[in-house]
Amino acid sequence: MPAIGITGGISTGKTSFCECLHEILPAGKFFDADQVAHELVELEEVKQELLRAFGPGIFSIDGRLNRDALRAIVFQDAAKKSALEQILHPRIRRQWSAEAATHRHSPDFFFADIPLLYETGGETLCDRVVVVACSPSIQLARLLLRKGITRDAAEEVIKSQMPLEEKITRANHVVWNNGERSVLAEQARSLVDLWRTR
């Protein structure tokens, strides 16, 4: 079965789309880059690299990573954002490419939910790429609701990513997520039917 990359912008609905796919394909294998990144920052070697790159200010007294402090730094400083990506992305890529290779000859679908798929060149490891998109006003409203941040900060986060229009032009498939979850689920079903015949 093919390895299918799923990407999009922040708050466009990648997670919801993956949930729809999982309901249709319970045996499908899913790789979640955000979840893996969450796990990686708990590894001692990664903590040491973060300490060297960002200093002790991103850790609490008991040695726990303060994710909010780290997020605030990387969204305000492109060089720091790049430093974080250099620490995490090669590890994430190694892990998901190994999982994709393992499932290459499996009868089950393999999906990789990777927000920065194009930015990291990860599309070369996919047979097909789905971009989950929505209109800018809906993306902003969802981000404000989800993160509880200011409008200016939300706009900066969106602006710091590759433009959604560019991702759309590079995708094999585009899923539009402006409305109800049932509409998203219907698009997921159509794509699964398509992939099964090719």
Secondary structure, 3 states (H helix, E strand, C coil): CCEEEEEECCCCCHHHHHHHHHHHCCCCEEEEHHHHHHHHCCCHHHHHHHHHHHCHHHECCCCCECHHHHHHHHHHCHHHHHHHHHHHHHHHHHHHHHHHHHHCCCCCCEEEECCCCCCCCHHHHCCEEEEEECCHHHHHHHHHHHHCCCHHHHHHHHHCCCCHHHHHHHCCEEEECCCCHHHHHHHHHHHHHHHHHC
